[in-house]
Protein backbone atom coordinates (compact mmCIF):
# COMPACT_ATOMS: atom_id res chain seq x y z
CA UNK A 1 0.00 0.00 0.00
CA UNK A 2 1.29 3.46 -0.94
CA UNK A 3 1.00 6.18 1.68
CA UNK A 4 -0.31 9.65 0.89
CA UNK A 5 3.20 11.05 1.39
CA UNK A 6 4.68 8.50 -1.02
CA UNK A 7 2.05 9.21 -3.65
CA UNK A 8 2.81 12.91 -3.48
CA UNK A 9 6.51 12.21 -3.90
CA UNK A 10 5.84 9.85 -6.80
CA UNK A 11 3.33 12.15 -8.47
CA UNK A 12 3.90 15.35 -10.37
CA UNK A 13 3.34 17.65 -7.41
CA UNK A 14 6.62 17.55 -5.51
CA UNK A 15 7.01 21.33 -5.58
CA UNK A 16 3.44 22.22 -4.66
CA UNK A 17 3.38 19.55 -1.93
CA UNK A 18 6.26 21.31 -0.23
CA UNK A 19 4.60 24.70 -0.69
CA UNK A 20 1.21 24.08 0.93
CA UNK A 21 -0.99 21.09 1.78
CA UNK A 22 -4.11 22.94 0.60
CA UNK A 23 -2.44 23.63 -2.74
CA UNK A 24 -1.57 19.93 -3.04
CA UNK A 25 -5.19 18.97 -2.37
CA UNK A 26 -6.40 21.45 -4.97
CA UNK A 27 -3.85 20.10 -7.46
CA UNK A 28 -5.19 16.59 -6.88
CA UNK A 29 -8.91 17.41 -6.80
CA UNK A 30 -9.22 20.85 -8.35
CA UNK A 31 -11.18 19.92 -11.44
CA UNK A 32 -14.93 19.51 -11.30
CA UNK A 33 -14.56 16.32 -13.31
CA UNK A 34 -12.26 14.64 -10.79
CA UNK A 35 -14.68 15.32 -7.96
CA UNK A 36 -17.60 13.93 -9.96
CA UNK A 37 -15.58 10.86 -10.97
CA UNK A 38 -14.70 10.30 -7.31
CA UNK A 39 -18.37 10.66 -6.40
CA UNK A 40 -19.20 7.84 -8.82
CA UNK A 41 -16.35 5.62 -7.63
CA UNK A 42 -17.42 6.00 -4.01
CA UNK A 43 -20.55 4.11 -5.11
CA UNK A 44 -18.34 1.19 -6.19
CA UNK A 45 -16.14 -0.15 -8.97
CA UNK A 46 -17.14 1.19 -12.38
CA UNK A 47 -16.35 0.57 -16.02
CA UNK A 48 -15.56 3.43 -18.40
CA UNK A 49 -19.07 3.55 -19.85
CA UNK A 50 -20.65 3.62 -16.39
CA UNK A 51 -18.42 6.53 -15.40
CA UNK A 52 -19.25 8.32 -18.62
CA UNK A 53 -22.99 7.98 -17.96
CA UNK A 54 -22.55 8.92 -14.29
CA UNK A 55 -20.76 12.16 -15.13
CA UNK A 56 -23.00 13.92 -17.67
CA UNK A 57 -21.30 16.38 -19.95
CA UNK A 58 -17.80 14.91 -19.78
CA UNK A 59 -16.26 13.97 -23.12
CA UNK A 60 -14.53 10.63 -23.62
CA UNK A 61 -11.22 12.44 -24.09
CA UNK A 62 -11.59 14.40 -20.84
CA UNK A 63 -12.71 11.32 -18.90
CA UNK A 64 -9.69 9.40 -20.20
CA UNK A 65 -7.33 12.24 -19.26
CA UNK A 66 -8.79 12.62 -15.79
CA UNK A 67 -8.71 8.86 -15.12
CA UNK A 68 -5.07 8.65 -16.22
CA UNK A 69 -4.09 11.58 -13.99
CA UNK A 70 -5.98 10.15 -11.02
CA UNK A 71 -4.26 6.80 -11.57
CA UNK A 72 -0.84 8.52 -11.68
CA UNK A 73 -1.73 10.30 -8.43
CA UNK A 74 -2.67 6.94 -6.84
CA UNK A 75 -6.28 7.99 -6.21
CA UNK A 76 -7.74 5.24 -8.37
CA UNK A 77 -6.65 1.91 -9.75
CA UNK A 78 -7.33 0.49 -13.19
CA UNK A 79 -7.81 -3.24 -13.59
CA UNK A 80 -7.67 -4.75 -17.06
CA UNK A 81 -9.15 -8.22 -17.58
CA UNK A 82 -7.70 -10.49 -20.26
CA UNK A 83 -10.98 -10.99 -22.09
CA UNK A 84 -12.29 -10.37 -25.56
CA UNK A 85 -13.49 -7.70 -25.75
CA UNK A 86 -11.21 -6.28 -23.06
CA UNK A 87 -12.85 -5.25 -19.82
CA UNK A 88 -11.42 -2.42 -17.72
CA UNK A 89 -12.65 -1.45 -14.26
CA UNK A 90 -11.80 1.55 -12.12
CA UNK A 91 -11.92 1.65 -8.34
CA UNK A 92 -10.61 3.77 -5.49
CA UNK A 93 -7.28 3.04 -3.88
CA UNK A 94 -6.82 3.39 -0.13
CA UNK A 95 -5.59 6.93 -0.75
CA UNK A 96 -8.69 7.61 -2.84
CA UNK A 97 -10.90 6.19 -0.10
CA UNK A 98 -9.20 8.50 2.40
CA UNK A 99 -10.88 11.41 0.57
CA UNK A 100 -14.27 10.32 1.89
CA UNK A 101 -14.39 12.91 4.72
CA UNK A 102 -13.61 15.69 2.23
CA UNK A 103 -16.35 14.66 -0.19
CA UNK A 104 -18.79 14.10 2.70
CA UNK A 105 -18.09 17.60 4.00
CA UNK A 106 -18.58 19.04 0.50
CA UNK A 107 -21.87 17.14 0.18
CA UNK A 108 -23.17 18.41 3.53
CA UNK A 109 -22.10 21.99 2.82
CA UNK A 110 -23.62 21.90 -0.68
CA UNK A 111 -26.91 20.50 0.62
CA UNK A 112 -27.18 23.25 3.26
CA UNK A 113 -26.29 25.92 0.69
CA UNK A 114 -28.85 24.60 -1.77
CA UNK A 115 -31.60 24.45 0.85
CA UNK A 116 -30.97 28.00 1.99
CA UNK A 117 -30.43 29.55 -1.42
CA UNK A 118 -33.00 27.59 -3.40
CA UNK A 119 -35.67 28.62 -0.90
CA UNK A 120 -34.44 32.21 -1.07
CA UNK A 121 -34.41 32.17 -4.88
CA UNK A 122 -37.92 30.65 -5.04
CA UNK A 123 -39.22 33.28 -2.64
CA UNK A 124 -37.62 36.04 -4.74
CA UNK A 125 -39.22 34.54 -7.87
CA UNK A 126 -42.62 34.38 -6.17
CA UNK A 127 -42.28 37.95 -4.89
CA UNK A 128 -41.30 39.11 -8.38
CA UNK A 129 -44.28 37.31 -9.91
CA UNK A 130 -46.65 38.87 -7.35
CA UNK A 131 -45.16 42.30 -7.96
CA UNK A 132 -45.45 41.87 -11.71
CA UNK A 133 -49.08 40.79 -11.33
CA UNK A 134 -49.87 43.87 -9.23
CA UNK A 135 -48.19 46.11 -11.77
CA UNK A 136 -50.38 44.66 -14.57
CA UNK A 137 -53.55 45.14 -12.51
CA UNK A 138 -52.75 48.77 -11.72
VOPAGU-2260 file (C-alpha; in pm, 1 decimal, decimal comma):
REM VOPAGU-2260
SITE   aa  ch    i         X         Y         Z
SITE  UNK   A    0       0,0       0,0       0,0
SITE  UNK   A    1     128,7     346,4     -94,1
SITE  UNK   A    2      99,6     618,1     167,9
SITE  UNK   A    3     -30,6     964,7      89,2
SITE  UNK   A    4     319,5    1104,6     139,2
SITE  UNK   A    5     468,2     850,2    -101,8
SITE  UNK   A    6     205,4     920,8    -364,9
SITE  UNK   A    7     280,7    1291,0    -348,5
SITE  UNK   A    8     651,2    1220,9    -390,1
SITE  UNK   A    9     584,0     984,5    -679,7
SITE  UNK   A   10     333,1    1215,0    -847,4
SITE  UNK   A   11     390,1    1534,7   -1037,3
SITE  UNK   A   12     333,6    1764,6    -740,7
SITE  UNK   A   13     661,9    1755,1    -551,4
SITE  UNK   A   14     701,5    2132,9    -557,8
SITE  UNK   A   15     343,9    2222,0    -465,9
SITE  UNK   A   16     338,2    1955,4    -192,8
SITE  UNK   A   17     625,7    2131,2     -22,7
SITE  UNK   A   18     460,2    2469,8     -68,6
SITE  UNK   A   19     121,2    2408,4      92,5
SITE  UNK   A   20     -98,8    2108,7     177,6
SITE  UNK   A   21    -410,6    2294,1      59,7
SITE  UNK   A   22    -244,1    2362,5    -274,3
SITE  UNK   A   23    -156,7    1992,9    -303,5
SITE  UNK   A   24    -518,9    1897,2    -236,7
SITE  UNK   A   25    -639,8    2145,4    -496,8
SITE  UNK   A   26    -385,4    2010,5    -745,6
SITE  UNK   A   27    -519,3    1658,6    -688,0
SITE  UNK   A   28    -891,1    1740,9    -680,2
SITE  UNK   A   29    -921,6    2085,1    -834,8
SITE  UNK   A   30   -1117,9    1992,3   -1143,7
SITE  UNK   A   31   -1492,7    1950,5   -1130,0
SITE  UNK   A   32   -1455,6    1632,0   -1330,9
SITE  UNK   A   33   -1225,6    1463,9   -1078,7
SITE  UNK   A   34   -1467,7    1532,2    -796,2
SITE  UNK   A   35   -1759,7    1392,9    -996,1
SITE  UNK   A   36   -1557,6    1086,5   -1097,3
SITE  UNK   A   37   -1469,5    1030,1    -731,0
SITE  UNK   A   38   -1837,3    1065,6    -640,2
SITE  UNK   A   39   -1919,6     784,3    -882,3
SITE  UNK   A   40   -1635,4     562,3    -763,3
SITE  UNK   A   41   -1742,4     599,8    -400,6
SITE  UNK   A   42   -2054,7     411,1    -511,1
SITE  UNK   A   43   -1834,1     119,5    -618,9
SITE  UNK   A   44   -1613,9     -14,6    -897,2
SITE  UNK   A   45   -1714,3     118,8   -1238,5
SITE  UNK   A   46   -1634,9      56,6   -1602,2
SITE  UNK   A   47   -1555,9     343,1   -1839,8
SITE  UNK   A   48   -1907,5     355,2   -1985,3
SITE  UNK   A   49   -2065,1     362,4   -1639,5
SITE  UNK   A   50   -1841,6     653,4   -1540,1
SITE  UNK   A   51   -1925,2     832,5   -1862,4
SITE  UNK   A   52   -2299,0     798,4   -1795,7
SITE  UNK   A   53   -2255,4     891,9   -1428,8
SITE  UNK   A   54   -2075,5    1216,2   -1513,4
SITE  UNK   A   55   -2300,2    1392,1   -1766,7
SITE  UNK   A   56   -2129,7    1638,0   -1995,2
SITE  UNK   A   57   -1779,9    1490,7   -1977,8
SITE  UNK   A   58   -1625,6    1397,2   -2312,3
SITE  UNK   A   59   -1452,6    1063,5   -2362,1
SITE  UNK   A   60   -1122,2    1243,9   -2408,6
SITE  UNK   A   61   -1159,4    1440,2   -2084,0
SITE  UNK   A   62   -1271,4    1131,7   -1890,5
SITE  UNK   A   63    -969,4     940,0   -2019,7
SITE  UNK   A   64    -733,2    1224,5   -1926,1
SITE  UNK   A   65    -879,2    1261,6   -1579,1
SITE  UNK   A   66    -871,5     886,4   -1511,7
SITE  UNK   A   67    -506,8     865,0   -1621,8
SITE  UNK   A   68    -408,9    1157,9   -1399,0
SITE  UNK   A   69    -598,2    1014,7   -1102,3
SITE  UNK   A   70    -425,8     679,9   -1156,6
SITE  UNK   A   71     -83,8     852,0   -1167,8
SITE  UNK   A   72    -172,9    1029,7    -843,3
SITE  UNK   A   73    -266,9     693,6    -683,8
SITE  UNK   A   74    -628,3     799,4    -620,6
SITE  UNK   A   75    -773,9     523,8    -837,2
SITE  UNK   A   76    -665,1     190,8    -975,3
SITE  UNK   A   77    -732,8      48,9   -1318,6
SITE  UNK   A   78    -780,9    -323,6   -1358,6
SITE  UNK   A   79    -767,0    -474,9   -1706,0
SITE  UNK   A   80    -915,2    -821,7   -1758,1
SITE  UNK   A   81    -770,0   -1048,8   -2026,4
SITE  UNK   A   82   -1097,7   -1099,3   -2209,2
SITE  UNK   A   83   -1228,7   -1037,2   -2556,1
SITE  UNK   A   84   -1349,4    -770,2   -2575,0
SITE  UNK   A   85   -1120,9    -627,6   -2306,4
SITE  UNK   A   86   -1285,4    -525,0   -1981,8
SITE  UNK   A   87   -1142,1    -242,1   -1771,6
SITE  UNK   A   88   -1265,5    -145,4   -1425,9
SITE  UNK   A   89   -1180,5     154,8   -1211,9
SITE  UNK   A   90   -1191,8     165,2    -834,1
SITE  UNK   A   91   -1061,4     377,4    -548,8
SITE  UNK   A   92    -727,7     304,0    -388,1
SITE  UNK   A   93    -681,5     338,5     -12,5
SITE  UNK   A   94    -558,7     692,9     -74,5
SITE  UNK   A   95    -868,8     761,2    -283,7
SITE  UNK   A   96   -1090,3     618,8     -10,0
SITE  UNK   A   97    -919,9     850,4     239,6
SITE  UNK   A   98   -1087,8    1141,4      56,8
SITE  UNK   A   99   -1426,9    1032,4     189,0
SITE  UNK   A  100   -1439,3    1291,4     471,8
SITE  UNK   A  101   -1360,6    1569,3     223,4
SITE  UNK   A  102   -1635,5    1466,3     -18,6
SITE  UNK   A  103   -1878,9    1410,0     270,4
SITE  UNK   A  104   -1809,0    1760,3     399,5
SITE  UNK   A  105   -1858,1    1904,2      49,6
SITE  UNK   A  106   -2187,2    1714,5      18,3
SITE  UNK   A  107   -2317,0    1841,5     353,2
SITE  UNK   A  108   -2210,3    2198,9     282,4
SITE  UNK   A  109   -2361,6    2189,8     -68,1
SITE  UNK   A  110   -2691,4    2050,4      61,5
SITE  UNK   A  111   -2718,0    2325,4     326,2
SITE  UNK   A  112   -2629,1    2591,7      68,9
SITE  UNK   A  113   -2885,3    2459,9    -177,2
SITE  UNK   A  114   -3160,3    2444,5      85,3
SITE  UNK   A  115   -3096,9    2799,6     198,7
SITE  UNK   A  116   -3043,2    2955,1    -142,1
SITE  UNK   A  117   -3300,1    2758,6    -340,3
SITE  UNK   A  118   -3567,0    2862,2     -90,0
SITE  UNK   A  119   -3443,6    3221,5    -106,8
SITE  UNK   A  120   -3440,9    3216,8    -488,0
SITE  UNK   A  121   -3792,2    3065,0    -503,5
SITE  UNK   A  122   -3922,0    3328,1    -263,6
SITE  UNK   A  123   -3762,4    3603,9    -473,5
SITE  UNK   A  124   -3921,8    3453,7    -786,7
SITE  UNK   A  125   -4262,3    3437,6    -616,6
SITE  UNK   A  126   -4227,9    3795,0    -488,7
SITE  UNK   A  127   -4130,3    3910,9    -837,6
SITE  UNK   A  128   -4428,4    3731,2    -991,2
SITE  UNK   A  129   -4664,9    3886,5    -735,2
SITE  UNK   A  130   -4515,5    4230,3    -795,7
SITE  UNK   A  131   -4544,7    4187,3   -1171,3
SITE  UNK   A  132   -4908,1    4078,7   -1132,7
SITE  UNK   A  133   -4987,0    4386,6    -923,2
SITE  UNK   A  134   -4819,4    4610,9   -1177,3
SITE  UNK   A  135   -5037,6    4466,0   -1457,5
SITE  UNK   A  136   -5354,6    4514,0   -1251,3
SITE  UNK   A  137   -5274,9    4876,6   -1171,5
